[in-house]
Amino acid sequence: MEGDNTKKTLLTSMKKCLLVSFFCVLLLSMFNGWSRGILSQTAINPSNPYKHVSYRNVTILLWYWPFNRSLSLKGDVCWDLYRIPFCRLVDQRSLFLSADVVVFHNKELVLGQQKLPFHLPRPQYQRWAWMSLEAPIHSGNLQQFAGVFNMTITYRRDSDVTVPYGELLPKEAGEPVVEGVPLNKTSLVCWVVSNYRSNHTRSKLYNQLKASVPVKVYGRWTKKPLTSTALLSTISHCYFYLSFENSAAKDYITEKLWRNAYRGGAVPVVMGPPLSDYRDVAPPNSFIHVDEFTSVKDLGQYLLQLAEDKKRYAEYFTWKQKWKVKLYTDWRERVCKICSQYNNLPQQKVYSNLQAWVKAKTT
C-alpha cells in the first residue's frame, strides 16, 4: 500500500509539472507572437529612441479635386506610383470621420466653389490641410480661415509639407550622362508667355531687354502657341530662356525654370524671388539672375558675350553630369507626400493667422 501511495504521489507531481510547463510554453508563445505583432507595427524614431513611430496606414481624404480634374485612386496609389508606404488616399466624403488628414485646395475655397465641412463633427485627432501652389497675390482673402487649418501644403520650403514645382536630384550610379549643350542653337533669347500684362514687372523687363538684344517670343500673346510636344524642342534652339515669374514671392520658382529651361536645354535667365532663393535650390552657375546686373542693358551685353564664348557657355550645363530634373505635376503625389512626413509633423499646430503666413516676404 505504501508503494502504491508513493507512485500516485509521483504521478500527481509529474502531471503538475507537465501542466505548469505547458502553460509556461503557451504564455511564452503568446508573448512572442504579441511582441512580433507590435514590432511589425512600430519602429524606433532615431531622433527620439523612447518614442515609437506607428506604421499603420494614414488615411488622407482629398475633399475635392483641384480644378475639378480627378484621377484614379484604385489600388494602393501612393505605394504603386510613388513608393510611399502606409498611405491610404481617398476622395469619398463618407470616409470623413475615419480620415487622419483632410486636404482642401485653396482655389475653390476662395472662389466659393467649395465649402469647408463645418457642419460635420470633426474628430479631435483629425488635421485639416490647406493646399495651394499659387503665389500669395492670387491666394484671395485668407482671413476667413483663421484658426481653421493645422497644416500647409505649398511650394514653400517652410511649409509643413513642401511640394515644389520641381527639384534637382542626384543621379544614381549607372545613369546615362546627358549631353551638356544642345548644338542646334539658332536664337539668342526666347520667351514663352500667354498671360501678358504691360504693368507686370516681367513685361517691363522684357521690353527693356529687347531694346538691346533679340528676343523671340512664343505663346498665346503673340499668337504663336506651342503644343506640349513642341515646347521643349523649340526652347532647345535658344541659348537663353526667360524664366520670368509673374510674382516675386518667397520660394515661388515654377516650371519656367525646372521644365522649360532646364529640360529644354537653355540657360535660364531668372526673375522672381531673390537670388538667395535660387541659390538654395539650384546648382551654382546653372542660371543667370537679373539682380546680378546693375542694368538690363548690362544683362543684354553679358548674354551676347556669353553666347560667343562656347567654353564659358558650356559651363552652365556641367550640373547635368551629377543632377537630374524631377518635376511634380500629379496632385496624387503631392498629397501622398503627407504620409512620408506625417509622424514628424506637430500634432497640435493651428494656423491662427493663415493670411500673415502666406504673405510672409522672402528675407
C-alpha positions as CSV (number, residue, x, y, z in Angstrom):
1,M,0.0,0.0,0.0
2,E,2.8,2.4,0.9
3,G,4.4,1.7,-2.5
4,D,1.1,2.4,-4.3
5,N,0.7,5.7,-2.5
6,T,4.3,6.7,-3.4
7,K,3.6,6.0,-7.1
8,K,0.4,8.0,-7.0
9,T,2.2,11.0,-5.4
10,L,4.9,10.8,-8.1
11,L,2.4,10.7,-10.9
12,T,0.5,13.7,-9.4
13,S,3.7,15.7,-9.2
14,M,4.7,14.8,-12.8
15,K,1.2,15.9,-14.0
16,K,1.5,19.2,-12.2
17,C,5.0,19.8,-13.6
18,L,3.8,19.0,-17.1
19,L,0.8,21.3,-16.7
20,V,2.9,24.1,-15.4
21,S,5.4,23.6,-18.3
22,F,2.6,23.6,-20.8
23,F,1.2,26.9,-19.5
24,C,4.7,28.4,-19.4
25,V,5.3,27.4,-23.1
26,L,1.8,28.7,-24.0
27,L,2.4,32.1,-22.3
28,L,5.8,32.4,-23.9
29,S,4.5,31.7,-27.3
30,M,1.7,34.2,-26.9
31,F,4.1,36.8,-25.7
32,N,6.5,36.2,-28.6
33,G,3.7,36.4,-31.1
34,W,2.3,39.6,-29.5
35,S,5.8,41.1,-29.5
36,R,6.3,40.4,-33.1
37,G,2.9,41.9,-33.9
38,I,3.8,45.1,-32.0
39,L,7.3,45.3,-33.6
40,S,5.8,44.8,-37.0
41,Q,3.7,48.0,-36.4
42,T,6.3,50.2,-34.7
43,A,9.9,51.3,-35.1
44,I,12.3,53.3,-33.1
45,N,12.4,57.0,-34.0
46,P,16.1,57.8,-34.5
47,S,15.7,61.4,-33.2
48,N,13.9,60.1,-30.1
49,P,14.7,56.5,-29.2
50,Y,12.0,56.5,-26.5
51,K,9.2,57.4,-28.9
52,H,7.7,54.7,-31.1
53,V,6.6,55.6,-34.6
54,S,3.4,54.0,-35.8
55,Y,3.4,52.2,-39.2
56,R,-0.3,52.0,-39.5
57,N,-2.0,53.3,-42.7
58,V,-2.5,57.1,-42.6
59,T,-5.8,57.9,-44.3
60,I,-5.7,61.1,-46.4
61,L,-9.0,62.4,-47.6
62,L,-8.9,64.8,-50.6
63,W,-12.2,66.7,-50.0
64,Y,-12.4,67.7,-53.7
65,W,-10.1,67.6,-56.7
66,P,-8.1,70.7,-57.6
67,F,-9.6,72.4,-60.7
68,N,-12.2,69.5,-60.7
69,R,-9.7,67.2,-62.5
70,S,-10.0,63.8,-60.9
71,L,-7.5,61.0,-61.2
72,S,-7.8,57.3,-60.4
73,L,-7.3,56.2,-56.8
74,K,-7.6,52.5,-57.5
75,G,-5.2,50.2,-55.6
76,D,-2.5,51.4,-53.3
77,V,-1.9,54.5,-55.2
78,C,0.8,56.1,-53.0
79,W,2.9,52.9,-53.0
80,D,2.2,51.7,-56.5
81,L,3.1,55.1,-58.1
82,Y,5.5,56.8,-55.7
83,R,6.7,54.1,-53.3
84,I,5.2,55.9,-50.3
85,P,4.1,53.2,-47.8
86,F,1.3,53.1,-45.2
87,C,-0.7,55.7,-47.0
88,R,-4.4,55.5,-47.9
89,L,-5.5,58.2,-50.3
90,V,-9.3,58.5,-50.8
91,D,-11.8,61.0,-52.1
92,Q,-15.1,59.6,-50.7
93,R,-16.5,62.2,-48.3
94,S,-18.3,59.4,-46.5
95,L,-14.9,58.5,-45.0
96,F,-14.6,61.9,-43.3
97,L,-14.8,60.5,-39.7
98,S,-12.0,58.0,-40.3
99,A,-9.6,60.4,-42.1
100,D,-6.4,61.4,-40.3
101,V,-5.9,64.4,-42.7
102,V,-8.5,66.2,-44.8
103,V,-7.0,68.3,-47.7
104,F,-8.6,71.4,-49.1
105,H,-7.3,73.2,-52.2
106,N,-7.4,76.9,-51.8
107,K,-8.6,78.0,-55.3
108,E,-12.1,76.5,-55.0
109,L,-12.5,77.8,-51.4
110,V,-11.7,81.4,-52.1
111,L,-13.9,81.3,-55.3
112,G,-16.8,79.9,-53.3
113,Q,-17.0,76.8,-55.4
114,Q,-16.4,74.6,-52.3
115,K,-17.1,75.0,-48.6
116,L,-15.4,73.6,-45.5
117,P,-17.4,70.9,-43.8
118,F,-18.1,72.8,-40.5
119,H,-21.4,71.0,-40.3
120,L,-19.7,67.7,-39.6
121,P,-18.4,66.5,-36.2
122,R,-14.6,66.9,-36.6
123,P,-12.6,64.1,-34.8
124,Q,-10.2,65.5,-32.3
125,Y,-7.2,63.8,-33.9
126,Q,-8.1,64.9,-37.4
127,R,-5.9,67.6,-39.1
128,W,-7.1,69.9,-41.9
129,A,-4.5,70.8,-44.6
130,W,-4.5,74.0,-46.7
131,M,-3.0,73.4,-50.1
132,S,-2.0,75.9,-52.7
133,L,0.6,76.3,-55.4
134,E,-0.4,79.9,-56.3
135,A,1.7,83.0,-55.4
136,P,0.3,85.0,-52.5
137,I,-1.1,87.7,-54.7
138,H,-3.6,85.1,-56.1
139,S,-4.5,83.5,-52.8
140,G,-7.5,85.6,-52.1
141,N,-8.9,86.6,-48.7
142,L,-7.5,84.1,-46.2
143,Q,-8.6,85.9,-43.0
144,Q,-11.8,83.8,-43.1
145,F,-9.6,80.7,-42.4
146,A,-8.0,82.0,-39.1
147,G,-7.7,79.1,-36.6
148,V,-9.0,76.5,-39.1
149,F,-6.1,74.7,-40.6
150,N,-3.4,72.6,-38.9
151,M,-1.1,72.0,-41.9
152,T,0.1,73.8,-45.0
153,I,1.0,72.1,-48.3
154,T,2.7,74.6,-50.7
155,Y,5.8,75.1,-52.8
156,R,7.5,77.0,-49.9
157,R,10.3,75.2,-48.1
158,D,8.9,76.3,-44.7
159,S,5.5,74.6,-45.4
160,D,4.6,71.6,-43.2
161,V,4.7,69.6,-46.5
162,T,6.7,71.1,-49.3
163,V,5.6,70.3,-52.8
164,P,7.8,72.3,-55.2
165,Y,7.2,72.6,-58.9
166,G,10.4,70.8,-59.4
167,E,13.8,70.0,-58.0
168,L,17.2,68.6,-58.8
169,L,18.0,65.1,-57.6
170,P,21.5,63.5,-57.6
171,K,22.0,61.0,-60.4
172,E,22.3,57.4,-59.3
173,A,25.2,55.2,-60.3
174,G,24.9,53.8,-63.8
175,E,22.5,56.5,-65.1
176,P,23.5,57.7,-68.6
177,V,25.3,61.0,-68.8
178,V,23.2,63.5,-70.8
179,E,24.9,65.7,-73.3
180,G,25.5,69.1,-71.8
181,V,25.0,71.7,-74.5
182,P,22.5,71.2,-77.4
183,L,24.2,72.0,-80.6
184,N,21.2,73.3,-82.5
185,K,21.2,76.9,-81.2
186,T,19.6,79.4,-83.6
187,S,18.1,82.1,-81.3
188,L,19.8,84.1,-78.6
189,V,16.9,84.7,-76.2
190,C,13.4,83.0,-76.1
191,W,10.3,83.6,-74.0
192,V,7.0,81.7,-73.9
193,V,4.2,83.8,-72.4
194,S,0.4,83.7,-72.6
195,N,-0.7,85.9,-69.8
196,Y,1.0,89.2,-70.8
197,R,0.2,92.3,-68.8
198,S,2.0,95.5,-69.6
199,N,2.1,96.5,-65.9
200,H,3.9,93.3,-64.8
201,T,7.5,93.7,-63.8
202,R,8.5,90.9,-66.1
203,S,6.8,92.6,-69.1
204,K,8.7,95.9,-68.3
205,L,12.0,94.0,-68.1
206,Y,11.3,92.2,-71.4
207,N,10.6,95.5,-73.2
208,Q,13.9,96.9,-71.9
209,L,15.8,93.8,-72.8
210,K,14.5,93.5,-76.4
211,A,15.9,97.0,-77.0
212,S,19.4,95.7,-76.8
213,V,19.2,92.0,-77.8
214,P,16.8,90.0,-80.0
215,V,14.1,88.1,-78.0
216,K,11.9,85.5,-79.8
217,V,8.5,85.3,-78.1
218,Y,6.1,82.4,-78.3
219,G,2.7,81.8,-76.7
220,R,-0.9,82.9,-77.0
221,W,0.1,86.5,-76.5
222,T,1.9,86.6,-79.8
223,K,-0.4,84.1,-81.5
224,K,2.4,81.6,-81.7
225,P,1.2,78.9,-79.2
226,L,3.4,75.9,-78.7
227,T,2.0,72.4,-78.2
228,S,3.2,70.4,-75.2
229,T,5.3,68.2,-77.5
230,A,6.8,71.2,-79.3
231,L,7.6,73.3,-76.2
232,L,11.0,71.8,-75.2
233,S,12.3,71.2,-78.7
234,T,11.6,74.8,-79.5
235,I,13.4,76.1,-76.4
236,S,16.4,73.8,-77.2
237,H,17.1,76.1,-80.1
238,C,17.6,79.1,-77.8
239,Y,20.8,80.0,-76.0
240,F,18.9,81.6,-73.1
241,Y,15.3,81.3,-71.9
242,L,13.5,84.0,-69.8
243,S,12.3,82.1,-66.7
244,F,10.3,85.2,-65.5
245,E,7.8,84.5,-62.7
246,N,4.6,86.6,-62.6
247,S,5.2,87.3,-58.9
248,A,8.2,87.9,-56.7
249,A,7.3,85.7,-53.8
250,K,9.2,83.6,-51.3
251,D,10.4,80.3,-52.9
252,Y,8.0,80.8,-55.9
253,I,10.0,79.1,-58.6
254,T,7.8,77.3,-61.1
255,E,8.1,75.1,-64.1
256,K,9.5,78.0,-66.0
257,L,12.9,77.0,-64.5
258,W,12.6,73.3,-63.9
259,R,10.8,72.2,-67.1
260,N,11.1,75.0,-69.7
261,A,14.7,76.0,-69.2
262,Y,16.5,73.1,-67.6
263,R,14.8,70.3,-69.5
264,G,14.5,72.5,-72.6
265,G,18.3,72.8,-72.8
266,A,18.6,76.6,-72.5
267,V,20.4,78.6,-69.8
268,P,17.6,80.2,-67.7
269,V,17.6,84.0,-67.1
270,V,15.5,84.1,-63.9
271,M,13.4,86.8,-62.3
272,G,11.1,86.4,-59.3
273,P,12.3,85.5,-55.8
274,P,15.7,86.9,-54.7
275,L,19.0,85.4,-55.9
276,S,19.4,83.6,-52.5
277,D,16.2,81.6,-53.0
278,Y,17.5,80.3,-56.3
279,R,20.9,79.5,-54.9
280,D,19.3,77.4,-52.2
281,V,17.6,75.0,-54.7
282,A,19.7,75.2,-57.9
283,P,23.4,74.4,-58.6
284,P,25.8,77.4,-58.9
285,N,26.5,78.5,-62.4
286,S,23.3,76.9,-63.8
287,F,21.2,80.1,-64.1
288,I,21.5,83.9,-64.5
289,H,19.6,86.1,-62.1
290,V,18.6,89.6,-63.3
291,D,19.5,91.0,-59.9
292,E,23.2,90.3,-60.6
293,F,23.3,93.2,-63.1
294,T,23.2,96.9,-62.4
295,S,21.0,97.5,-65.5
296,V,19.1,95.5,-68.1
297,K,21.5,96.8,-70.8
298,D,24.4,95.2,-68.9
299,L,22.4,91.9,-68.8
300,G,21.9,92.0,-72.5
301,Q,25.6,92.6,-73.1
302,Y,26.5,89.7,-70.9
303,L,24.2,87.4,-72.8
304,L,25.7,88.4,-76.2
305,Q,29.3,87.8,-74.9
306,L,28.4,84.5,-73.2
307,A,26.8,83.1,-76.4
308,E,30.0,83.9,-78.3
309,D,32.2,82.2,-75.7
310,K,31.5,78.5,-76.2
311,K,33.6,77.3,-73.3
312,R,32.1,79.6,-70.7
313,Y,28.6,78.9,-72.1
314,A,29.1,75.2,-71.8
315,E,30.0,75.6,-68.1
316,Y,26.3,76.4,-67.4
317,F,25.5,72.8,-68.3
318,T,28.0,71.0,-66.1
319,W,25.4,70.4,-63.5
320,K,23.8,67.8,-65.8
321,Q,26.7,65.4,-65.0
322,K,25.6,65.0,-61.4
323,W,22.0,66.1,-61.3
324,K,18.7,65.3,-63.0
325,V,15.4,67.3,-63.0
326,K,12.4,65.9,-61.1
327,L,9.1,67.5,-61.9
328,Y,6.0,67.4,-59.7
329,T,2.8,67.5,-61.8
330,D,0.5,64.9,-60.2
331,W,-1.8,66.0,-57.4
332,R,-1.8,62.5,-56.0
333,E,2.0,62.6,-55.5
334,R,1.7,65.9,-53.7
335,V,-1.0,64.6,-51.3
336,C,0.7,61.3,-50.8
337,K,3.8,63.2,-49.6
338,I,1.9,64.0,-46.4
339,C,2.3,60.3,-45.3
340,S,6.1,60.4,-45.6
341,Q,6.2,63.2,-43.1
342,Y,3.2,62.5,-41.0
343,N,4.9,61.2,-37.9
344,N,7.2,64.2,-37.7
345,L,4.5,66.8,-38.1
346,P,3.4,68.7,-34.9
347,Q,0.1,67.3,-33.6
348,Q,-1.3,70.5,-32.0
349,K,-0.4,73.1,-34.6
350,V,-3.0,75.6,-35.7
351,Y,-2.6,78.5,-38.1
352,S,-4.2,81.3,-36.2
353,N,-3.3,83.8,-39.0
354,L,-3.0,81.9,-42.3
355,Q,-3.0,85.1,-44.3
356,A,0.0,86.5,-42.5
357,W,1.9,83.3,-43.0
358,V,1.1,83.1,-46.7
359,K,2.1,86.7,-47.4
360,A,5.4,86.5,-45.5
361,K,8.1,88.0,-47.6
362,T,11.4,86.5,-48.5
363,T,14.2,87.6,-46.3
